[in-house]
Amino acid sequence: MSKKIVGQIFAALLLTAQLQAAESAAAAVKAPMPEPGKDNAAQAQGVQTPPAAQDKGAKITEQKTDAEIFAGQQSDNTQRYMQLGKLALNNDDAAAAADFFRRAMTETTDSVRKSEAASMLYESFLEAGDLKSADELYAQLTDAADMAISPARQIFMQAQRALFTNELSMAAEKFRQLSAQLVPGNQLCQRALEMLARTLMLQGDSAGAQKACADLAAVSEGDQLLKLKALEGLLFCALESGDKKQAQSAWDQLTKEIPQELQQSLQWRLSKSRMLLDSLLKGAAAVEKDFTAYLGKLLPPDPFAARIALKLAAYYRANKNYTKALEYNAAAEKYAEKNFQRSALQDTLASHLAAGNSAAALGCVERYVKMYPAADDRWSMLLLGGDLLIKLKKNSQAIDFCEKVFNDHAATPEIKLQAANKLIWLYQQSSQVNDALKMFDFAIKNTADQSAADKLRQQAGEYLYQQGRYADAAEYFAAAAPRLPRAALWLAQSSYLLKSYSRAMQVLRKADFSQDAELTCKGAYLEALLTEKLADNRDAVKCYLAFAEKYPQAAEAPDALFRAGELAIADKAGNASEIFMQYAAKFPGERAANALYKALTELLAADKEAEAVKLLAQLESQYVDSKYTISGKFLNSSWLRQKNRCEEALKVMESVEKLYAAKHAELMPEILYERALLYGQLKDHLHMQEVLAGLTSRYADSAIAPQGFFLMGDLKMSLADYAGALAAFKQAQERSKDALFTSSCIARAADAAYALYNRTRQTQHLLLAQKNCETLLATENLPTGLFYQSLYKLACCLRAAGDEAGSLRCCREIIYRACLAKREARYYPTQWCAKALDMALKLLYSAIKSAPDEQQLLELRGEALRLLKAAQELSLPGEDIKKQLELVNSTVGGNRQ
C-alpha cells in the first residue's frame, strides 16, 4: 500500500475544507497580501471564488491557483505556504510542494516552524525521487543551529527515507519506535502510526497493518479527518487480505462516519472505493465494464484505479489470458501512486512469468533493481533475474547477477546461501571448477541442517568425480559417508579408481545399504570388482556370477556376466564358453554375438568341434550380419587350417565371400589373404601367387595389404625370386603402421638382398643388407630374437665384404650377450648363438693357420678357448665342444693343421 493510501484518498476532503475557508476569507478582506517573489500588480487583479473540487484527480494547476487566492487572505505567510505545500503534496505535485515549503522556510524566523517546513520539504524531495537533495537537506538540518530538529523527527525522517527507498524492514522498525509513544494529540506519533500501516501493507503484513489502523482510529477521537483516514486504512487492509466480511464491515463504518455535508464532495471517490470493494465481493469481472468506462477520464496517479487494474490483471492471469492481464498491468503502473508503483511492477513481473515470457520478465527485474536499489527484496529479485537469464541461456550474465548478491556485504546469510547454490550450478555449466568448489564449501559451511550439508558434500564429490579428481572427491564423500550411505558407496568407488582396493572394501563392509535397494545392488557389484582385484580370478568369477544371478535386472548384470566369462578364460576354468552362452541367452544383442564369438573361440581351442559347429550355426542364424559372425567364420577357417583341413577352410572362405562381399567390400582383402595362407599351406604356389597378386594390386591400400606384400615376399623367397621378394618386402615396409611389423619387413628385406648378392655378387645388394641390419640394431625396443638374428646377419655381411675382424666382433658380442642374459635369467636364442660360435671358430681357425708368429697364434688360440668356454656355459647345440677345445689346444708348438 502507498505511503499516501489515506492522505491521497482524502485529498478532496482537505481541499474542500480549505477552499470553503478561502471563500469566507475573501468576503472579509478586500485585497490580498503581497507575496515575496510574486508580481504584486498581478495579485491586485480581481479574485474569483474557486469551484468546489470533486476529486483528487483535479488538475493541480487549478488547485494551486485557488490555494494562492486563499493564501493571499491570510496574515501569516508561513502558515499560508505550509497549507499550500501540504495541499500540493496530497495531490502528488511534489515539485510545487517543494517550492511552497521553501517559501515557508524563508518567511519565518521561528526555529520550530522552520524545522517543520524543512521536514515537509524533505518529504517533498522524497516524493519526487530526489534522494540527493533530500540527503543534503537532512545533513543541513542536523547541523543547523537555528532549527530545532528533535530526535523524534529525525527518526521520522529516517523512516520516511527508508520507506521511499523500499527498505521496508528499517522503515517499519523506526515507525514502530515512534508509534510506541502514541498519545492523543501527538501528531508526529499519529503520523508515524499511519505510515507504519502503509509500510506493513507493502510488506504484505495485512494483519499488522490492520492493527496499526485500528490503533490510529482509537486515538483519533476529536479529529474527524484522522479517524476517517484510519477507517479507510482498515478498508484497504481488508481488501488486500481478501477478507470479504471485514471489508464490508469497514465500508459500512467508513460511510457512516463521513459527515453529511461532505457526502456530496466525496461521492465520486466513494464510487471508486465501492468499485474496488465490489471487485472483491463480486469478482473483478463484475466491475470491468464500469472501470473501463471511466478509466480514460482519470489523471494519474489514482490509487483506486491502480488497485482495480491489478484485480483485473490477476483475474485474467488466473484465466491464462496474459495479453489482457498485461494491459491492466500497464494501467496499474500508470495510475499507481509513488509507493504503490513497486507493487504494480511486481504484478507486471508476475504476469510475464506466468506467460513464460522470460525476456520481458527479465526487463521487469532490471527495472525493479534500478528503481529500488535498496529494497529489502532486491537480492531475491537479482536471483530471480539469474534464473531468467539461465532460461534465456545467458549463463555468463546470470553469474554476474548472482555474484552481485553473493558479494554484497549487506546480504543476509540466507540470501548468500541461495546465491551460492545457484552459482554452484552456473559455475559447473561454465567449467569453472575452482569457483564451483568455493561455492560448495561456502554452502556446506553455512548450511545448519546436517542432512542438507551432507547432500551438498555428496554433490561436490560427484562433481569432482566427473572431473576425474577422485582423490579430492573422496574427501567430500568421506565427510558425509558416516551418515549418508550414498556417499559411502561413492567413497568406495573413488577408492577403487584410486587403486586403494583394501580401503574401498573396508568402506563397503562398514556401510549400511539395507534401506536402499539401488545402493545395495551397486554395492554388490562394486564388491565383485574389488574381489577381482584383491582375490584370484576364480573367486571373482564366483562373485560376478552370484551378482548376475541375484540382480538379473540390474544395469550392471550384463557386465558382470560378461566379465565372469573373460576371467574364466584367463583362469582356464573350462566353463567360459558356458558363461558366454548363458550371457547370449539372457542379453540378446550385438554384445551377445560377441559372447558367442568368445564361446566359439574357447570351444575351438578345446577342439570341441561339434559344439563349435553348432555355435557357429547359431551365430549365423541369429546375427548373420554381425561383425562377430564374420570373425567367427574367419576363426573357423584358421582352426581348420591349423588342422591341415585347408580344403574345408577354402569352402568356408567361399561362403564368406558369397554372403558378405557384396555388402561388405572391405572384407575382400581379408578373404584373399586367408585364401593365400590356405594355398600356401597346400603348397599350391600358383593359386597362392594369383590370389596375392589380386590382393596387392586391387587392395594395395587396405589394412591387410602390408601382410599381403610380406606373404608375397616369403613366396618369392621360396621360389628363389629374390629380386621380386626384395620388392615385395619394401612394399610391405612402406605400408606398415606397426613398428614391430616394420622391423620384420626390414629383416626380411635384408635376407632377400643378401641372397640376391650371393647370386649376382652386386655390391649394392650387400650394402643394402648391411644397412638394413644396422638399422634394426639401432631400433629401440627391438625384440630379443630379432636383435640376435640381425647381429648375426650383420656378421655375415661384414664377412662377405672382407671385414673379418668386424664379423668376429659381431659373433663375440652375440656369445657374450647371451652369457650375460643367462646369468641374469633372461631369454637368449641358442639358435643364433650357435651360428655365431660356428662362424667365429671358422674365422679364428683361418687366422691361426695364417698367423705370422707365435705371439699372435697364442692370442688367437686364447680367443677361441674363451669362446668355447662361453659356449659350454650356454650349453649350445652343435659339434662336441670338447673336441673343439682339443683342436684348439693342438694348435701349439707350431702345429697349425
BAMIPA-987775 format. One line per 5 residues: number of its first residue (from 1); their letters; for each residue x, y, z of C-alpha. Coordinates in pm, whole numbers, always signed. Example, Ala and Ser with C-alpha at 12.3 -4.5 7.8 and 13.67 -1.06 7.14 Angstrom:
<atoms>
1	as	+1230 -450 +780; +1367 -106 +714
</atoms>
This chain:
<atoms>
1	mskki	+0 +0 +0; +123 +353 -78; +276 +589 +168; -27 +810 +97; -302 +549 +99
6	vgqif	-512 +760 +334; -376 +1108 +273; -423 +1098 -103; -763 +936 -74; -880 +1228 +137
11	aalll	-713 +1499 -73; -1054 +1614 -198; -1186 +1633 +158; -897 +1856 +266; -920 +2068 -47
16	taqlq	-1292 +2127 +3; -1246 +2239 +362; -963 +2476 +270; -1143 +2630 -23; -1451 +2690 +188
21	aaesa	-1228 +2879 +430; -1088 +3071 +134; -1434 +3187 +29; -1505 +3321 +377; -1171 +3499 +392
26	aaavk	-1226 +3655 +51; -1552 +3811 +168; -1390 +3971 +471; -1070 +4105 +312; -1066 +4344 +14
31	apmpe	-716 +4296 -112; -463 +4010 -91; -138 +4046 +96; +166 +4086 -130; +371 +3768 -165
36	pgkdn	+753 +3771 -183; +873 +3687 -532; +531 +3749 -689; +412 +4017 -927; +203 +4230 -689
41	aaqaq	+34 +4403 -978; -91 +4070 -1096; -214 +3992 -750; -401 +4319 -735; -628 +4200 -1015
46	gvqtp	-966 +4063 -920; -1008 +3734 -735; -1287 +3491 -803; -1431 +3222 -584; -1299 +2882 -693
51	paaqd	-1537 +2600 -786; -1574 +2312 -541; -1323 +2034 -606; -1475 +1699 -688; -1178 +1467 -678
56	kgaki	-807 +1448 -612; -772 +1389 -983; -850 +1754 -1050; -565 +1942 -1217; -310 +2064 -968
61	teqkt	-269 +2395 -1151; -628 +2485 -1072; -585 +2380 -710; -271 +2593 -674; -449 +2899 -812
66	daeif	-736 +2857 -566; -495 +2794 -285; -294 +3105 -366; -611 +3312 -354; -685 +3161 -16
71	agqqs	-326 +3220 +98; -345 +3583 -5; -614 +3649 +250; -404 +3542 +547; -178 +3750 +764
76	dntqr	+70 +3464 +827; +266 +3387 +511; +446 +3086 +665; +119 +2920 +759; -19 +3000 +415
81	ymqlg	+273 +2838 +232; +267 +2535 +462; -101 +2479 +381; -35 +2523 +11; +258 +2281 +21
86	klaln	+55 +2017 +202; -226 +2063 -47; +15 +2015 -338; +183 +1719 -168; -151 +1547 -105
91	nddaa	-224 +1586 -476; +113 +1432 -577; +266 +1753 -712; +596 +1715 -528; +773 +1989 -724
96	aaadf	+510 +2253 -640; +502 +2133 -280; +879 +2173 -250; +852 +2529 -382; +587 +2623 -124
101	frram	+782 +2468 +162; +1096 +2657 +60; +892 +2980 +76; +759 +2884 +414; +1115 +2840 +542
106	tettd	+1216 +3187 +419; +907 +3357 +569; +972 +3262 +931; +1248 +3300 +1182; +1086 +3069 +1434
111	svrks	+1309 +2759 +1461; +1021 +2524 +1535; +812 +2638 +1238; +1121 +2644 +1017; +1210 +2287 +1113
116	eaasm	+853 +2177 +1040; +870 +2339 +696; +1209 +2179 +637; +1069 +1839 +734; +790 +1878 +478
121	lyesf	+1042 +1995 +218; +1239 +1676 +292; +926 +1470 +232; +866 +1656 -97; +1213 +1563 -216
126	leagd	+1145 +1200 -131; +812 +1210 -316; +993 +1350 -620; +1256 +1076 -601; +1531 +1333 -546
131	lksad	+1728 +1142 -284; +2037 +1355 -331; +1857 +1678 -239; +1680 +1501 +47; +2008 +1376 +190
136	elyaq	+2173 +1717 +155; +1880 +1883 +333; +1887 +1626 +611; +2258 +1692 +665; +2192 +2068 +681
141	ltdaa	+1908 +2021 +927; +2106 +1806 +1167; +2395 +2056 +1164; +2196 +2383 +1166; +2180 +2571 +1496
146	dmais	+1874 +2778 +1403; +1638 +2480 +1356; +1517 +2259 +1639; +1506 +1914 +1471; +1407 +1688 +1755
151	parqi	+1541 +1331 +1782; +1189 +1202 +1722; +1154 +1400 +1398; +1499 +1281 +1287; +1386 +923 +1339
156	fmqaq	+1068 +1001 +1145; +1266 +1146 +856; +1500 +844 +852; +1198 +614 +845; +1049 +816 +558
161	ralft	+1366 +776 +355; +1374 +402 +424; +1013 +377 +308; +1076 +566 -15; +1385 +356 -93
166	nelsm	+1187 +40 -12; +1398 -52 +286; +1075 -163 +443; +1214 -352 +740; +1410 -49 +857
171	aaekf	+1114 +181 +795; +877 -41 +991; +1121 -62 +1282; +1158 +316 +1311; +787 +387 +1269
176	rqlsa	+715 +135 +1543; +967 +311 +1763; +776 +637 +1725; +424 +494 +1734; +503 +318 +2062
181	qlvpg	+493 +665 +2223; +148 +733 +2078; -86 +954 +2278; -390 +1150 +2160; -285 +1482 +2013
186	nqlcq	+72 +1386 +1930; +62 +1447 +1556; +412 +1309 +1481; +339 +981 +1655; -5 +959 +1493
191	ralem	+150 +1014 +1151; +415 +754 +1229; +139 +506 +1311; -38 +590 +986; +280 +535 +786
196	lartl	+354 +216 +978; +26 +78 +848; +127 +159 +490; +473 +10 +536; +331 -313 +674
201	mlqgd	+87 -332 +385; +376 -302 +140; +546 -586 +326; +235 -799 +283; +158 -794 +655
206	sagaq	-215 -726 +634; -277 -825 +995; -10 -587 +1123; -136 -304 +903; -492 -365 +1022
211	kacad	-384 -339 +1386; -199 -15 +1317; -509 +136 +1152; -727 +23 +1441; -484 +181 +1690
216	laavs	-489 +502 +1487; -869 +509 +1492; -866 +457 +1868; -663 +774 +1933; -837 +992 +1674
221	egdql	-1133 +1100 +1889; -1198 +1464 +1825; -1008 +1458 +1494; -1264 +1354 +1237; -1025 +1366 +943
226	lklka	-770 +1144 +1118; -1040 +896 +1211; -1163 +881 +853; -807 +810 +737; -781 +525 +987
231	legll	-1116 +378 +882; -1028 +388 +515; -697 +229 +604; -895 -57 +763; -1091 -91 +440
236	fcale	-775 -117 +234; -630 -375 +472; -941 -587 +437; -932 -554 +59; -564 -651 +43
241	sgdkk	-615 -953 +269; -922 -1068 +74; -1144 -1079 +384; -1488 -1005 +238; -1672 -986 +568
246	qaqsa	-1420 -750 +721; -1410 -539 +403; -1789 -496 +408; -1780 -404 +775; -1503 -147 +717
251	wdqlt	-1701 +3 +429; -2016 +32 +638; -1829 +201 +919; -1647 +435 +678; -1964 +558 +506
256	keipq	-2132 +601 +844; -1852 +822 +974; -1844 +1063 +675; -2029 +1381 +771; -2343 +1460 +574
261	elqqs	-2202 +1789 +448; -1907 +1605 +284; -2109 +1325 +122; -2162 +1522 -200; -1797 +1625 -225
266	lqwrl	-1673 +1268 -184; -1936 +1097 -397; -1703 +1031 -694; -1429 +899 -466; -1673 +680 -276
271	sksrm	-1799 +534 -602; -1445 +428 -693; -1393 +292 -344; -1717 +98 -379; -1599 -37 -714
276	lldsl	-1280 -160 -552; -1488 -326 -280; -1712 -490 -542; -1406 -629 -719; -1351 -829 -402
281	lkgaa	-1713 -911 -316; -1840 -983 -669; -1518 -1053 -856; -1305 -838 -1082; -1506 -922 -1393
286	avekd	-1818 -765 -1240; -1663 -418 -1230; -1462 -431 -1554; -1721 -259 -1768; -1771 +36 -1533
291	ftayl	-1399 +59 -1467; -1300 +80 -1833; -1574 +341 -1890; -1416 +598 -1660; -1052 +488 -1683
296	gkllp	-966 +732 -1958; -1113 +1024 -1767; -871 +997 -1476; -545 +1176 -1430; -265 +968 -1275
301	pdpfa	-192 +890 -1002; -514 +728 -881; -476 +466 -607; -825 +324 -666; -773 +282 -1040
306	arial	-433 +122 -983; -575 -137 -743; -879 -220 -952; -650 -265 -1253; -441 -509 -1052
311	klaay	-753 -703 -954; -844 -735 -1321; -487 -831 -1413; -496 -1107 -1151; -835 -1223 -1284
316	yrank	-713 -1254 -1643; -384 -1406 -1533; -574 -1678 -1347; -767 -1745 -1668; -441 -1755 -1868
321	nytka	-536 -1456 -2080; -196 -1299 -2040; -238 -1036 -2310; -538 -887 -2130; -367 -922 -1794
326	leyna	-68 -726 -1917; -296 -449 -2049; -434 -400 -1698; -84 -427 -1554; +17 -134 -1774
331	aaeky	-285 +61 -1644; -192 -22 -1286; +164 +105 -1337; +27 +422 -1499; -212 +510 -1215
336	aeknf	-11 +381 -921; +98 +639 -666; +465 +669 -578; +500 +384 -332; +244 +160 -496
341	qrsal	+443 +159 -821; +660 -111 -669; +360 -341 -616; +234 -264 -966; +569 -352 -1118
346	qdtla	+583 -673 -916; +243 -773 -1054; +357 -700 -1410; +650 -928 -1345; +413 -1198 -1220
351	shlaa	+212 -1177 -1544; +521 -1209 -1762; +640 -1505 -1555; +300 -1676 -1585; +305 -1617 -1960
356	gnsaa	+651 -1771 -1983; +793 -1454 -2134; +1137 -1471 -1976; +1285 -1180 -2171; +1007 -939 -2070
361	algcv	+1019 -1069 -1712; +1391 -1002 -1708; +1321 -647 -1820; +1088 -604 -1522; +1355 -736 -1287
366	eryvk	+1612 -495 -1428; +1370 -203 -1392; +1290 -306 -1037; +1652 -329 -929; +1729 +5 -1091
371	mypaa	+1429 +179 -936; +1465 +23 -591; +1837 -44 -536; +1794 -53 -158; +1471 -257 -142
376	ddrws	+1462 -539 +109; +1388 -790 -166; +1650 -660 -413; +1861 -973 -364; +1566 -1202 -433
381	mlllg	+1499 -1003 -748; +1859 -1039 -863; +1841 -1412 -802; +1516 -1428 -999; +1694 -1239 -1276
386	gdlli	+1965 -1503 -1264; +1703 -1777 -1310; +1554 -1594 -1607; +1894 -1550 -1768; +1955 -1921 -1726
391	klkkn	+1631 -1989 -1913; +1749 -1750 -2182; +2079 -1941 -2196; +2280 -1639 -2088; +2478 -1806 -1814
396	sqaid	+2759 -1553 -1803; +2511 -1272 -1728; +2334 -1495 -1478; +2666 -1539 -1300; +2702 -1159 -1281
401	fcekv	+2357 -1127 -1120; +2421 -1398 -863; +2772 -1275 -785; +2630 -929 -708; +2414 -1090 -442
406	fndha	+2686 -1314 -304; +2943 -1033 -284; +2703 -783 -126; +2811 -742 +236; +2460 -629 +330
411	atpei	+2300 -952 +206; +2178 -1189 +474; +2344 -1531 +518; +2026 -1696 +391; +2030 -1490 +72
416	klqaa	+2402 -1555 +23; +2335 -1925 +61; +2069 -1910 -212; +2313 -1724 -438; +2585 -1979 -365
421	nkliw	+2356 -2268 -459; +2273 -2102 -792; +2638 -2021 -858; +2730 -2384 -794; +2521 -2488 -1092
426	lyqqs	+2629 -2195 -1310; +2999 -2247 -1243; +2961 -2615 -1320; +2797 -2535 -1652; +3078 -2289 -1731
431	sqvnd	+3350 -2537 -1628; +3474 -2301 -1356; +3570 -2588 -1130; +3754 -2398 -859; +3482 -2133 -834
436	alkmf	+3220 -2406 -805; +3418 -2567 -524; +3438 -2236 -337; +3060 -2210 -354; +3023 -2571 -242
441	dfaik	+3246 -2505 +58; +3055 -2188 +147; +2719 -2364 +116; +2833 -2659 +327; +2975 -2432 +596
446	ntadq	+2662 -2218 +614; +2402 -2494 +599; +2285 -2562 +952; +2097 -2881 +871; +2344 -3172 +884
451	saadk	+2146 -3378 +633; +2134 -3094 +381; +2506 -3027 +431; +2584 -3394 +365; +2384 -3380 +42
456	lrqqa	+2591 -3080 -66; +2909 -3274 +14; +2774 -3559 -195; +2704 -3322 -488; +3051 -3170 -461
461	geyly	+3207 -3513 -455; +3013 -3630 -758; +3111 -3316 -948; +3480 -3373 -873; +3437 -3740 -957
466	qqgry	+3307 -3642 -1301; +3613 -3420 -1343; +3838 -3719 -1275; +3961 -3570 -945; +3894 -3885 -745
471	adaae	+4120 -3801 -451; +3950 -3465 -396; +3608 -3624 -442; +3693 -3887 -182; +3747 -3615 +80
476	yfaaa	+3391 -3485 +37; +3248 -3837 +31; +3442 -3934 +343; +3297 -3637 +536; +2940 -3746 +457
481	aprlp	+2986 -4125 +449; +2917 -4193 +821; +2564 -4051 +783; +2490 -4088 +413; +2503 -4440 +260
486	raalw	+2518 -4296 -92; +2833 -4106 +0; +2983 -4427 +139; +2923 -4603 -194; +3083 -4318 -389
491	laqss	+3375 -4314 -147; +3431 -4683 -213; +3402 -4625 -589; +3654 -4336 -573; +3893 -4551 -370
496	yllks	+3858 -4825 -629; +3957 -4588 -909; +4246 -4465 -695; +4352 -4832 -669; +4303 -4826 -291
501	ysram	+4122 -5157 -312; +4156 -5255 +53; +4018 -4920 +170; +3730 -4947 -75; +3639 -5294 +53
506	qvlrk	+3659 -5170 +410; +3422 -4882 +336; +3177 -5118 +167; +3169 -5356 +458; +3106 -5074 +706
511	adfsq	+2826 -4913 +502; +2462 -4999 +561; +2272 -5010 +233; +1980 -5211 +368; +1733 -4922 +335
516	daelt	+1808 -4861 -32; +1777 -5141 -285; +1963 -4947 -555; +2262 -4883 -330; +2260 -5246 -218
521	ckgay	+2280 -5359 -580; +2556 -5118 -676; +2749 -5204 -362; +2734 -5573 -451; +2869 -5505 -799
526	leall	+3150 -5292 -662; +3234 -5576 -422; +3268 -5808 -721; +3503 -5560 -889; +3710 -5541 -571
531	tekla	+3717 -5919 -539; +3871 -5932 -885; +4148 -5700 -764; +4202 -5849 -419; +4148 -6222 -484
536	dnrda	+4217 -6473 -762; +4018 -6498 -1081; +3821 -6798 -965; +3678 -6611 -664; +3600 -6313 -884
541	vkcyl	+3415 -6537 -1132; +3203 -6673 -849; +3131 -6322 -722; +3030 -6193 -1065; +2810 -6494 -1132
546	afaek	+2641 -6456 -793; +2570 -6090 -864; +2424 -6164 -1209; +2201 -6431 -1060; +2081 -6217 -766
551	ypqaa	+2028 -5897 -966; +1932 -6010 -1317; +1754 -5680 -1390; +2039 -5459 -1272; +2213 -5238 -1528
556	eapda	+2543 -5398 -1424; +2420 -5757 -1467; +2533 -5790 -1832; +2878 -5652 -1749; +2910 -5886 -1452
561	lfrag	+2824 -6196 -1652; +3045 -6097 -1944; +3336 -6022 -1712; +3288 -6358 -1546; +3335 -6522 -1885
566	elaia	+3650 -6321 -1959; +3802 -6412 -1623; +3708 -6776 -1674; +3912 -6767 -1998; +4208 -6616 -1814
571	dkagn	+4175 -6869 -1533; +4135 -7155 -1781; +3849 -7278 -1567; +3691 -7457 -1860; +3343 -7308 -1814
576	aseif	+3398 -6983 -2004; +3203 -7099 -2308; +2907 -7193 -2087; +2910 -6848 -1924; +2919 -6671 -2257
581	mqyaa	+2638 -6883 -2396; +2439 -6803 -2082; +2505 -6435 -2146; +2385 -6463 -2506; +2064 -6629 -2390
586	kfpge	+1988 -6361 -2130; +2102 -6045 -2303; +2045 -6063 -2682; +2210 -5802 -2899; +2545 -5724 -3056
591	raana	+2729 -5793 -2733; +2558 -6133 -2722; +2712 -6201 -3064; +3048 -6108 -2911; +2981 -6350 -2625
596	lykal	+2901 -6630 -2872; +3220 -6550 -3062; +3424 -6577 -2742; +3249 -6905 -2660; +3334 -7028 -3012
601	tella	+3697 -6933 -2952; +3701 -7140 -2634; +3535 -7438 -2795; +3777 -7443 -3091; +4073 -7403 -2855
606	adkea	+3946 -7710 -2670; +3894 -7892 -3005; +3522 -7932 -2931; +3436 -7921 -3295; +3078 -8046 -3275
611	eavkl	+2979 -7783 -3021; +3171 -7518 -3213; +2988 -7601 -3538; +2656 -7577 -3355; +2751 -7244 -3200
616	laqle	+2867 -7103 -3533; +2535 -7201 -3684; +2361 -7016 -3401; +2569 -6707 -3475; +2478 -6726 -3845
621	sqyvd	+2106 -6768 -3774; +2068 -6502 -3504; +2334 -6247 -3600; +2408 -6307 -3964; +2526 -5951 -4029
626	skyti	+2723 -5912 -3709; +3097 -5849 -3728; +3136 -6125 -3470; +2966 -6376 -3700; +3208 -6285 -3978
631	sgkfl	+3501 -6308 -3734; +3368 -6646 -3628; +3388 -6772 -3984; +3744 -6649 -4021; +3824 -6813 -3687
636	nsswl	+3676 -7139 -3811; +3887 -7119 -4128; +4201 -7054 -3922; +4123 -7352 -3698; +4070 -7577 -4000
641	rqknr	+4400 -7454 -4144; +4578 -7543 -3821; +4426 -7890 -3850; +4552 -7914 -4211; +4194 -7921 -4336
646	ceeal	+4259 -7647 -4587; +4009 -7767 -4846; +3728 -7727 -4592; +3866 -7390 -4493; +3859 -7276 -4856
651	kvmes	+3490 -7364 -4871; +3433 -7155 -4559; +3601 -6861 -4732; +3384 -6915 -5039; +3073 -6891 -4820
656	vekly	+3206 -6572 -4657; +3262 -6414 -4997; +2917 -6521 -5116; +2738 -6387 -4807; +2925 -6069 -4732
661	aakha	+3142 -5948 -5021; +2859 -5755 -5186; +2753 -5579 -4863; +3097 -5550 -4709; +3352 -5484 -4981
666	elmpe	+3614 -5417 -4712; +3616 -5791 -4635; +3760 -5893 -4975; +4126 -5817 -4885; +4095 -6035 -4571
671	ilyer	+3925 -6312 -4767; +4205 -6306 -5026; +4473 -6307 -4755; +4317 -6606 -4579; +4295 -6790 -4911
676	allyg	+4661 -6716 -4977; +4754 -6870 -4642; +4546 -7177 -4721; +4700 -7218 -5067; +5043 -7171 -4917
681	qlkdh	+4982 -7448 -4668; +4861 -7667 -4957; +5187 -7582 -5141; +4970 -7456 -5426; +5207 -7175 -5515
686	lhmqe	+5036 -7096 -5841; +4698 -7019 -5683; +4869 -6856 -5389; +5057 -6617 -5619; +4743 -6548 -5816
691	vlagl	+4547 -6459 -5502; +4828 -6244 -5362; +4863 -6063 -5690; +4494 -5973 -5675; +4528 -5858 -5314
696	tsrya	+4838 -5643 -5370; +4711 -5488 -5693; +4342 -5424 -5625; +4361 -5365 -5250; +4708 -5218 -5208
701	dsaia	+4575 -4954 -4967; +4378 -5191 -4745; +4473 -5261 -4383; +4577 -5618 -4467; +4784 -5518 -4771
706	pqgff	+5117 -5494 -4578; +5076 -5856 -4465; +4983 -5950 -4821; +5304 -5798 -4958; +5501 -5968 -4681
711	lmgdl	+5347 -6304 -4767; +5422 -6237 -5133; +5785 -6174 -5036; +5801 -6506 -4849; +5655 -6682 -5154
716	kmsla	+5909 -6519 -5384; +6190 -6621 -5148; +6072 -6981 -5154; +6069 -6963 -5534; +6422 -6811 -5533
721	dyaga	+6286 -6490 -5692; +6499 -6271 -5466; +6451 -5953 -5664; +6071 -5998 -5651; +6094 -6080 -5281
726	laafk	+6301 -5768 -5210; +6046 -5551 -5391; +5757 -5712 -5202; +5924 -5662 -4860; +5991 -5299 -4943
731	qaqer	+5622 -5251 -5033; +5521 -5411 -4705; +5760 -5185 -4513; +5629 -4870 -4680; +5267 -4955 -4595
736	skdal	+5332 -5078 -4243; +5188 -4880 -3950; +5322 -5114 -3682; +5677 -5078 -3551; +5734 -5449 -3494
741	ftssc	+5597 -5545 -3834; +5815 -5277 -3992; +6122 -5433 -3827; +6022 -5773 -3962; +5991 -5626 -4312
746	iaraa	+6341 -5470 -4285; +6484 -5800 -4162; +6330 -5999 -4447; +6440 -5736 -4700; +6795 -5782 -4564
751	daaya	+6760 -6159 -4621; +6643 -6101 -4977; +6919 -5850 -5052; +7188 -6084 -4910; +7051 -6374 -5115
756	lynrt	+7047 -6154 -5423; +7409 -6056 -5354; +7509 -6421 -5328; +7352 -6478 -5666; +7465 -6167 -5850
761	rqtqh	+7766 -6055 -5647; +7649 -5698 -5696; +7784 -5482 -5414; +7473 -5263 -5386; +7270 -5561 -5263
766	lllaq	+7529 -5644 -4997; +7538 -5282 -4885; +7157 -5278 -4863; +7155 -5593 -4650; +7425 -5445 -4422
771	kncet	+7236 -5115 -4394; +6910 -5291 -4302; +7088 -5490 -4031; +7243 -5176 -3885; +6901 -5004 -3895
776	llate	+6748 -5287 -3697; +7026 -5287 -3438; +6970 -4913 -3384; +6595 -4963 -3327; +6473 -4916 -2970
781	nlptg	+6281 -5198 -2805; +6370 -5445 -3078; +6261 -5798 -2979; +6550 -6004 -2840; +6534 -6276 -3103
786	lfyqs	+6531 -6026 -3387; +6825 -5840 -3234; +7044 -6155 -3220; +6933 -6252 -3570; +7018 -5906 -3710
791	lykla	+7357 -5905 -3536; +7440 -6244 -3684; +7330 -6133 -4033; +7548 -5823 -3998; +7838 -6054 -3920
796	cclra	+7764 -6241 -4241; +7755 -5919 -4443; +8085 -5799 -4295; +8249 -6133 -4365; +8126 -6122 -4725
801	agdea	+8263 -5770 -4755; +8604 -5892 -4632; +8584 -5733 -4288; +8662 -6050 -4089; +8755 -5854 -3779
806	gslrc	+8418 -5679 -3783; +8242 -6008 -3839; +8431 -6163 -3543; +8328 -5870 -3322; +7962 -5931 -3404
811	creii	+7991 -6302 -3322; +8177 -6229 -2999; +7903 -5981 -2894; +7634 -6242 -2957; +7810 -6502 -2737
816	yracl	+7890 -6269 -2450; +7544 -6104 -2455; +7393 -6449 -2427; +7620 -6536 -2131; +7514 -6218 -1952
821	akrea	+7147 -6289 -2025; +7179 -6642 -1883; +7339 -6516 -1563; +7052 -6265 -1528; +6792 -6529 -1609
826	ryypt	+6685 -6357 -1928; +6595 -6505 -2263; +6860 -6561 -2530; +6817 -6750 -2863; +7052 -7051 -2874
831	qwcak	+6999 -7087 -3250; +7179 -6761 -3334; +7437 -6813 -3061; +7535 -7149 -3211; +7561 -7000 -3559
836	aldma	+7773 -6714 -3423; +8005 -6959 -3243; +8048 -7165 -3559; +8132 -6856 -3768; +8371 -6721 -3503
841	lklly	+8562 -7051 -3479; +8594 -7072 -3853; +8733 -6720 -3862; +8973 -6795 -3578; +9094 -7125 -3729
846	saiks	+9159 -6949 -4057; +9355 -6680 -3875; +9551 -6936 -3671; +9666 -7111 -3986; +9799 -6787 -4123
851	apdeq	+9935 -6641 -3800; +10274 -6477 -3871; +10427 -6550 -3532; +10386 -6746 -3208; +10257 -6447 -3010
856	qllel	+9965 -6387 -3243; +9897 -6757 -3251; +9866 -6765 -2874; +9627 -6466 -2879; +9402 -6627 -3137
861	rgeal	+9413 -6957 -2950; +9315 -6778 -2628; +9023 -6608 -2803; +8897 -6942 -2934; +8930 -7103 -2589
866	rllka	+8730 -6822 -2428; +8452 -6853 -2683; +8439 -7229 -2637; +8419 -7197 -2261; +8134 -6946 -2302
871	aqels	+7966 -7194 -2535; +7999 -7461 -2267; +7829 -7222 -2021; +7547 -7163 -2268; +7510 -7537 -2345
876	lpged	+7494 -7461 -2713; +7394 -7736 -2957; +7618 -7844 -3246; +7959 -8018 -3256; +8107 -8154 -2937
881	ikkql	+8266 -7862 -2752; +8536 -8087 -2605; +8660 -8184 -2947; +8672 -7821 -3043; +8876 -7748 -2730
886	elvns	+9118 -8030 -2811; +9152 -7898 -3161; +9241 -7555 -3030; +9482 -7698 -2776; +9661 -7884 -3052
891	tvggn	+9748 -7557 -3216; +10065 -7514 -3003; +10426 -7555 -3080; +10376 -7471 -3443; +10116 -7742 -3517
896	rq	+9862 -7541 -3714; +9684 -7810 -3906
</atoms>
